[in-house]
Structures are given as C-alpha cells and as structure tokens.
Amino acid sequence: MITTTGEPKLHWNYFTALESDLEVAARYIEFSEANYDVYSIELAHLLFAAASEVDVIAKALCKRLQPGGTFRCINNYHSPLMSAFPSLPCDEVFIPRYAIRLKPWDEWSNPPDPKPHNPFWWRDYNMVKHHRNDHFQKANLKNVLNAMGGLMLLAFQYYSHVLSTSGRYETMIELMPESTLLRFPPNWYRM
C-alpha cells in the first residue's frame, strides 16, 4: 500500500536541486563581489533554470491571487504580486557562508508607473536568452545569485499562500529539505 501525506512541494524541490548545483559551482568560483562578472556555460544553465522557474511560480501565484487574470509575462506579474506581497522589494536573501546579502526584487520598489522596472537579473536573463552571441557575459555570478534569491523568495510566498499557514515560521517548517546555501532573514525561522 502506498500512502501520501500531502501534496509534494515541486517548486521547492526544484529550488533545492538548483541550489545544490549552485553549491557545486562555489567549489570553482569564489562567491564574492570581485567575481560577480564571472560568466560561464554552467552559470548560464543556472540562470536559465532559475529565471524560468521564477516565471512558472510567479504565473501560478498570480493565478491563485487573481483567478481569471491574464498573466503572460513578468510585466503582468508586477501588480498582483506587489498588491499581495508589498514587502517583496525589501525582502532579503543571505548567503552567510560568503557574507552576501541580496535584494533580488529591489527594482520593484519604485512607485508603480506605466511600465515597472523589472529586476536587472531578469532583463539580463532575457538578453542572454534572446541574444546570446552578444550578451553571453551577462550569464554571470551576480545575475545567478540574484535569480536564485528571487526564486527562493517567490517559492516561499507561493507556499505561504498555498499552505495557508499562520506565519513565516510555519511555512519554513513545511519547506523541507531546508535551504543550505541561501537563507532567509533569521527572524523568518522562529516566532
């Protein structure tokens, strides 16, 4: 007999798999500001995977927040995500092992205007995706770290909404395995 204890957390599992790949890259590239411009095929792979998953989660989250809405691209995600999670641009992700702090959605902190400013890592991801010959150097460490941080924050918000828990701490308990490289602020882990 096979039993299940709940819905698998596919997006979180995908994030932790990508995080594991990122940890392997850390054996070859020191994660420091001095190396933010380092680029490679492996970093391009991680950038594509992380940003694509951001797109998947953002679309799924927006559909949960505004059923019946049309969500085709990141420009359509801004309004529903900012309405539901106004602190998203201020939320930080840490990489304690390397003393790195990231605010991957910071560019969404500008007051809403007809065309919101998308995160720099998202713009660079699209440049590499659509114009790789001219912009391959944008598949760099800085963009990968921020894309992974952006993914981690959206995955958390997605599961906070899906699991309907009463707070961050309860959501953190549900997100297993625990992230090993990227971390949320310390106060997210306890009440």
C-alpha positions in Angstrom: 0.0 0.0 0.0 1.2 3.5 -0.9 0.1 6.4 1.1 0.8 10.1 0.8 0.9 12.7 3.5 0.2 15.8 1.3 1.0 17.4 -1.9 4.6 17.3 -3.0 6.3 20.7 -3.0 7.6 20.6 -6.5 8.7 24.2 -6.8 10.7 24.0 -3.5 12.2 20.7 -4.6 13.3 22.3 -7.8 14.8 25.2 -6.0 16.8 23.0 -3.7 18.1 21.0 -6.7 19.3 24.2 -8.3 20.8 25.3 -5.1 22.7 22.1 -4.9 24.1 22.8 -8.4 25.0 26.3 -7.3 26.9 24.9 -4.3 29.0 22.8 -6.7 29.8 26.0 -8.7 31.0 27.5 -5.5 33.9 25.0 -5.5 35.2 26.6 -8.7 34.1 30.3 -8.3 34.6 32.2 -5.0 31.3 33.9 -4.4 32.5 37.5 -3.9 31.8 40.9 -5.4 35.2 40.6 -7.1 33.8 37.7 -9.1 30.3 39.0 -9.9 31.2 39.4 -13.5 32.5 35.8 -14.0 30.4 34.0 -16.6 30.3 30.5 -17.9 28.1 27.9 -19.6 27.3 26.4 -16.1 26.2 29.9 -14.8 24.1 30.3 -18.0 22.4 27.0 -17.2 21.7 28.1 -13.7 20.4 31.5 -14.8 18.1 30.0 -17.3 16.8 27.4 -14.9 16.3 29.8 -12.0 14.7 32.6 -14.1 12.4 30.1 -15.9 11.2 28.7 -12.6 10.6 32.3 -11.4 8.3 32.7 -14.4 6.5 29.4 -13.6 6.0 30.2 -9.9 5.0 33.9 -10.5 2.4 32.9 -13.0 1.0 30.2 -10.7 0.9 32.5 -7.8 -0.8 35.3 -9.8 -3.4 32.9 -11.0 -4.1 32.0 -7.3 -4.2 35.6 -6.3 -6.4 36.8 -9.2 -8.3 33.9 -10.8 -9.3 34.6 -14.3 -6.5 37.1 -14.8 -4.2 37.1 -17.8 -0.6 36.5 -16.9 1.7 36.1 -19.8 5.0 37.7 -18.7 6.7 39.4 -15.9 5.1 42.7 -16.7 1.7 41.1 -15.9 3.0 39.7 -12.5 4.1 43.0 -11.0 0.7 44.4 -9.9 -0.8 41.2 -8.3 2.5 40.3 -6.6 3.1 43.8 -5.3 -0.5 44.0 -4.0 -0.3 40.7 -2.2 3.3 41.0 -1.0 4.2 44.7 -0.7 7.4 43.9 1.2 8.8 41.8 -1.7 11.2 44.5 -2.9 12.6 44.9 0.6 12.9 41.2 1.3 16.5 40.0 1.6 18.2 36.7 1.0 21.5 35.9 2.6 24.4 33.7 1.7 26.1 33.6 5.1 29.0 31.5 4.0 30.1 34.3 1.8 28.7 37.3 3.7 26.4 38.2 0.8 23.1 40.0 1.1 20.7 40.1 -1.9 17.5 42.1 -2.5 16.6 40.5 -5.8 13.2 42.3 -6.2 14.5 45.7 -5.2 13.8 47.3 -8.5 10.1 46.7 -8.0 10.2 49.2 -5.0 9.8 52.1 -7.4 6.3 53.6 -7.3 4.1 52.0 -9.9 4.3 53.6 -13.2 3.0 52.6 -16.7 6.0 50.3 -17.1 7.5 48.9 -13.9 11.3 48.4 -13.8 12.0 44.7 -13.9 14.9 43.3 -11.9 18.3 43.7 -13.6 18.9 40.0 -13.4 15.6 39.4 -15.3 16.5 41.8 -18.0 19.9 40.2 -18.4 18.5 36.7 -18.4 16.3 37.8 -21.4 19.3 39.3 -23.2 21.2 36.1 -22.8 18.2 34.0 -23.8 17.4 36.0 -26.9 20.8 37.5 -27.9 23.3 35.0 -26.5 26.1 35.9 -29.1 26.1 39.5 -28.0 25.3 39.2 -24.3 26.7 35.8 -23.0 28.8 37.7 -20.4 25.5 38.5 -18.6 25.2 34.8 -17.7 27.3 35.9 -14.7 27.6 35.1 -11.0 25.8 38.3 -9.9 22.7 37.5 -12.1 22.7 33.9 -11.0 22.8 34.7 -7.3 20.0 37.2 -7.6 17.9 35.0 -9.8 18.2 32.2 -7.2 17.4 34.7 -4.4 14.3 35.9 -6.4 13.3 32.3 -6.9 13.7 31.4 -3.2 11.5 34.4 -2.2 8.8 33.6 -4.7 8.8 29.9 -3.7 8.3 30.9 -0.1 5.5 33.3 -1.0 3.9 30.6 -3.1 3.9 28.0 -0.3 2.9 30.6 2.3 -0.2 31.2 0.1 -0.8 27.6 -0.8 -0.3 26.2 2.6 -2.3 29.0 4.3 -0.2 28.9 7.4 -0.4 31.5 10.1 3.1 32.8 9.7 6.6 32.5 8.2 7.8 30.1 10.8 5.1 27.5 10.0 5.9 27.8 6.3 9.6 27.3 7.0 8.8 24.1 8.8 6.9 22.8 5.7 9.7 23.7 3.3 12.0 20.7 3.6 14.7 20.0 2.9 15.9 23.2 4.3 17.9 25.5 2.1 21.6 25.1 2.7 23.3 27.9 0.8 20.8 30.7 0.5 19.0 31.8 3.7 16.1 33.9 4.7 16.4 36.6 7.4 16.9 34.9 10.8 13.6 36.1 12.1 11.8 34.0 9.4 12.9 30.8 11.1 11.4 31.4 14.5 8.4 33.2 16.0 
